[in-house]
Amino acid sequence: MDLVSTAVIRQRLKSNYSIRYRSISIDEGNVEIIYDEALCDVKFISQHVIMPILNKNKTIINTKMVSKEIITSASVGYIQSNDEAVMHILSGDAVLIFDFLSKAVYCSAAGFPRRNMDSPPTDTVIKGPREGFNEVLQDNISAVKRRLKDPNLRFETLEIGSKSKTQAVIAYIEGNAPEKVVNYIREKISEITADYLFYIKGVEEKLFAHNTTFDTIGYSERPDVIASRLAEGRVAVFLDGTPIVITAPYFFVENFHVTDDYTMDKFTSYLGIVLRWAAFLASVLLPGIYISLFAYHFNLVPFSFIFHMAASRAGVPFPLIVETLLMLTFFQLLREGGVRLPQPIGPTLSIVGALILGDAAVSSGLTSHVTVLVVAVTSIASFLTPRVSISVFYWDVIILIFSGLLGLPGFYMGFVLFVSRISSLTSCGYPYLYPLGTLRTLKLNDVIFRSDIADISQYVFAKDDAE
């Protein structure tokens, strides 16, 4: 075992401007205190590390005495190597090297700035809690622990990134979460070989069902949502430096649930869920049905509607399928621009841009009024289920192409392909359509209709339904 050396640490951290070295001479010898000023609370180090050492009334004979009788920090440990010392310094700890002792000591002294745990902008509620995660791992874990006082709640720490040393935490309730899911997630995370990892997406991609745009791994910025999913038997993964916490397994029906479904009365919840399901079906199927009927099956459409449609399309130079694809692409461009622009400008661009685009497209003869209406309804309907909006766009195009080539038979083929694709997906070994895709256990309380909150079972999925 190599002794921890101040000279080696100085060499390793020579270009780091915020590293501070404080030497203290006492009767037993010299004490070197090393810490990162940008990460540590300097006042804490002065009061709980330096002053106790200077004012000690006993002779220091070993590091055990230092940790138990001298330093008054809540977290104190021993360092075995220079690499370990550097890691602790860069993590916000103060490292103490004694030239008269064989071991070095570290103590927690973190004091870096942190963002308040405000309500997350991506998941707003009307009646629920206003607290959201921030970028500090300990704050996020604390927010969940305050809600779950179950003694079986477990937090396992893993280190990701051979150079970034990013800390990840796997959270689950022992006895609730299936052991095979916990082991699966633990093994997948341990397979990450990246040198640097800063975003939770790197972990999510290891657990994700590949070659699909649907989310097979859940995520949230709300402590109450993560706590409820842990209580249901899910597994959560926290990553230091990000407010996003992922959960698994995650099922297709959860795309239609929001926090207000459990904070508002159940009749309002029924209406919201039904509207989201209806909007999803409309956003996926409406363009395909429109192309099939008006391009191939005129006899299924009322004559008066056909007459107005023909009049509105007079002078449009493109086939109906090309016209619809162009308008879907234009609306997708507007949506992307609204998301990427600064918050005060984005919504304005989306609203004004859609109005100007629709009017200009019709006036210039590039499209018809009916096509603009169909695409507008499709886009607005997709806003009700934002987590699947990108997937809806891809499948709109696929079903649209089938419908444009074969009419209603092509529409049916595209729809069957869409359902088959969703049915084939899994989330950590569980069917993605659970509970709709299972015969052994069919729990409908949390799909469209829910019971009273106090009567809902704590388990959303059964432990023996995994593949």
N, C-alpha and C positions, 0 to 999 in steps of 0.2 A: 504493500500500500504506500503510495507516494504522499508525502506531507504536503499540506496546502501551503503554497508559497505566495507571498505578496508580490514578489518580482514576476512570477509567472502570470498572475492575474493582471498586473499592470501591462505586461506585454500583450496579453490577449485583448485587453480593453483600452489600448493606448489611443485609439481614434474616437473613443466615445466621450464627448465633451462633458456629459452630465454625471460621470462617475466621480465620486468624492472619496478621498482617503483621509481618515482622521486618526492620527497617532496619539496614544495616551501612554505616559510613563508612570508605572506604579512600582511598588516595592519589589514585586516578583519579577518584573521585566517590562517588556513593551507589548502594548495591545494595539493592533491595527484594525480599525473599523472601516469597512468598505460598503458603500451603498450608492444607488442611483438616485440623484436628487430629483429627477423628473418623475420617478415612480414612488418615492418614499415620502413619508411625513417627517420632515426634518425636526420639527418640534417634539414629536414622539421619540425619535432617536435620542435627542438631548435629555429628555426627562426620564426615559425608561431604560436607556442603555448606558449613555455616557455618565450621567450623574450617579447611578447606583455603583458603577465601577470605581469612580473617584471617591465616593463616600463609604466604601465598604469598610467594615470593622473586623473582617476575618481575612486570613491569608488564603489565597486561591490555590488549591492543591490539585484540582482536576476539573474537567469540563462539566461533570455532573453537578458540581457545586455551583458553577456559573449559571447553568440553566435553572437550577432549583432555588438558589439563594441570592443571586445577584441581579440578573436581568428580570424585569417585571413584565415582559411581553407575554401575551396569551399563548403564542405559538413559538416554541423554541426547539431546535433539533441540532443534530451533529452532521458535519460534512466530512466525507471520506476522501475526496479528490478535488483537484483544481477544476475539472470540468463541472463537477457538481456545484462548486462555489460560484463559478461564472453563471450557471443556470439560475441559482438563487438570487444573485445580484440583479440579473436582467428580469427577474420575476417580481421585483419590488421588495426583496428581503434585505436586511442588513447582515453582513458577514463579519464575524469577529475572529481574528487570527492572533493567537497568543504564542509568542516566541519561546515560552517556557512550558507549553503543553503540546501534546502530540496530536490533538484534534482541534479542528475549528468548529465554531458554533454559528448558527444562523438564527435570526428571529424575524417574525413577520412585522413589517413596518410600512405596509402599503398606504399611500396617501395621494394617489393620482386623481385628477378630475374625472367626474362621471356624470352622465346624463340622467336627469330625473326620470322616474318610471311613469311617464305620462301615458295617456290613452293612445294606443297605436292607431295611426291613420288608416291602416289597411283593414281594420276590423272594428268599426264603430258600432256602438250599441245605444239603444234608447233608454233602457231601464237597468242594465247590468253594471258590473264594476268598471271603473275607469282606469285601472292600473294596467300597465303594459311592461314588457321586459325592456331592459337596456343592454348595453354591450359588456357589462361586467358579470362574469359567470357566477360569482358568489351572491350577488344581488338577485339574480334570476332563480337560483336554487332556494334562496331564502324566501322569495315570494311564493314558491310552490310549497315549501315546508310549512309556512304559516297556514296554508289551507288544508294540508294533509298531515294530520298528527298520528297517522298509523305507524306503529312501531315496526311494521314489516316493510316500510318504505326504504328502498335501497338506492344508493348512489355509488356507482363504480367509476373510478377515474382512469382514463386512458390518455396517453400522450401521442399526438398525431403530428407528423412532420419531423423528419430527422434533424432538421436545422431550425425550423420555427418553434418546435417544442410546444405546439398548441395543445391546450388542455381540453379534453372532451369528457363528458360525464354521461353515463347511461343510467337512467332512472326507471324504476319499476317497483311495483308492490309485490313482494314475494307471496306466492299463494294465489294471487289474482292473475298475473301475467304468465302465460304458458312458458315453461322452461325452454322449449324448443325455439321459441321466438327470441328469447333473451340470448341464448347461445348463438343463434343465427346472426343476430345483429352484432354481438361481440366479435364473432369470427370475421364478419365482413369488414368491420372497422379496423381490425388488426391487419387486414390485407392491404391497407392503404400504404403506399410506398413513396408518396410525394415528399420532397425536401421541405416545401413550404405549403401550408394550408391555412387560409384565412376565412373561407366562406363555408357555411354549412352545406352548400351544394356539393362539395367534394365528398362529404359523408353520404348525402342523399343519393348520389349517383351509384354508390356501391350497393345500396339497398333497392334501388329503383328497378322496375320492370322495363327492360331496354326496348328500343324501337317502338315507343308509343309516346304520344303527347299528353296522355291522361296522367294525372297525379296519382301514383300508387303509394306514395308516402305523404302523410299529412304534415302540416306545419301550422304554427300559430305564433303570435306575439303576445298572447294573453295568458297570464298565470292561471286564471280560473278555467280556461279551456284545457290547458295541459293537466291540471289537477284532476279534472273530470275524466279525461282520457286515461290517466293512470289508474283511477278508481275503476274504470271499465275493464282493466286488464291489458292496456296498451303498454308499450315501451317508448320512452322519450329519450332523445339525445340532445344534450346541451353542448354548445361550443363556445369557448371563450372568445369574446370580440364580436359576437353577433347577437341581435335580439330575437332571431328566428330559432324556434325549437321545433324539431321534427318528431313525429310520432309514427309508430307502426304497430300493427297493420292499419291500413287506411282503405276504406271501401267507397265504391262509386256513389252510394246513396248519401254519403256525407257531404258531397258537393252541393246538396240542396238544403243543408241545415246551416243555420246561423245562430249566434249566441242568443239573440232575442227570442228564438223558438222556445227557450227554457226560462226566460225571464218575463215574458208576456203571458197573458191568459191563453189557454190551449185552443180556443176558437180562432184567435188571431194567428196562432201558430199553424193551425190547419190551413187557413187561407193562404198564408205565406208559402208553405211547402207546396200546396197544390198549384199556386201561380208559378213557382219556380220550375216545377215539373212540366207544366204546360208551356212555359216560355222555352225551356230546353228543347222539347219536342218540336215546337214551332221553328226555332232557330235552325234545327238540323233538317227538318223535312220540308219546310215551306218552299225554298228555292227549287228543290227537285220536283215537287208536285206542280209548281208553277210552270216549269219547263215542259214536263210531261204532258200536261193538259193543253197548253196553248200551242205547243209545237207539233203534237201528234193526235190528241184525242179531243178535237173540237166538239164532238157530239155530247161530251159529258159536261160541257159548260153552257149555261143559259145563253140563248141567242143574243139578247140585248147586251150582255157582257162582252160577247165576242165582237159585236159591232163597235162598241166603244174602244175595245182593245185594238182593233184593226185601224180605227181612226187615229188613235194616239201613236201607233207605230208607223204611220204614214211618213215616209221620208227618212226613217232610221236606216243607216247603211249596213248595220251589222245583223247577223243572225241572232235569234233570241238568246241562245246560250252564251255567245260572245258578249252580248250586251249585259247580261246578268253577271258574268264573271268580271267584267270591267267595273261595274258598280260595286260589287263585293270588295274588289281590290281597293277602290277609292275610299270606301268607308273604313277599311282596315288601315289604310295609310293615315286617315284622320284620327283614328283611335290611337295609333302608335305615336303620332305627333302630340296628342293631348296628354299621353302618359309621360313622354320624355321632356316636354317643356316645363318650365317652372310652374309651381302650383297656381299662382294667380292668373297665368296666361292659358294654361292647358285646357280647362273647362270652356273658356271663352272660344278658343280655337275650334274645339269639337262642335259646339253648338252653331256658331256663326259659319264655320266651314261647311257643315252638313247642309245648312239652309242654302248657302250660296252654291255649293256643288250641285245639289239637286235641281235648283232652279236653272242654273247655267247649262247643265247637261240636257235638260228637257228643251230649253229654248234653242240650243244649238243643234238639236236634232240627233244627238248621240244616243239618246235613250227615250223611253216612253214614261208617262206618268205612272203606269201600273208597275213597271219594273222598279222605279224609284221607291214606290210604296212597299213592294215586296222586300226589297233589300233593306229598307229602313226598318220595317217590322222585324226582320231577321236580326239586324244589328242590335236594336233595342232589346229584343227578347234575350239575346246573349248576355246583356249587361246584368241580368238577374242571376246568372250563374257565372261569375267572372273567373272562377278557377278552371272552367272547362271551355272558356271562350275561344282560346287558340285552337283547341281540339275541334270545336264546332266549325271553325273556319276551314280547317283542312278537310273535314268530312263533308262540309257543304260543297266544296269543289269536287270531291270524289263522286258524291251522289249526283251532283249536277252534270258531270260528264257522262255518267251512266244513263241518266234520264235524257240528256240531249242526244245520245246515240240510239237508244232503244225505246224511249217513251216510258210508259208505266212499267213494263217488264224490267227495264233497266233501273227504274226507281226502286222496284222491289228488290232487285239484285243488290243495289247499293245499300239499301237499308238492312238487308240480311247480312251483308258483309260487315256493316257497322256493328250490329248486335253481336255477330260472331267474334269480332275483334275484341270487344269489351269482355265477352264471356271467357275468352282465352287468357285474360290477364290474371295475374296473381299478385298478392301483396304479402311478402314474407311467408309464402306457403299457403295463404288463404285465398279463396276465390274472390276476385275483385268485386263481383256482383253480390257478395254476401250481404244480407241473408236471402236476397232474391235468387241466388244461384245455388242454394242448398235445399235438399229435400229432408235431411235428417232433422235439422233444427231450423224452423222458420219463425223468426221473431219480427212481427210487424209493428210493434209498439212505437218504434223509433224510425219508421220509414216514412209514412205519411201521417198517421194518427199516433198520438202519444197519450199515455195515461197521465194521471196526476203525478207531479214531480216526485212526491214522496213515495209513490208506488212503483216507480220505474226500477227495474232490476239493475244492479250495479254492473252486470256483464252484458256487453253488446254482442259479443260473439262467444261461441262455445269453444272450449279448449280442444275438443276432439274433431273439429270440423276442418282442420288443416289438411292439406293434401299429403 
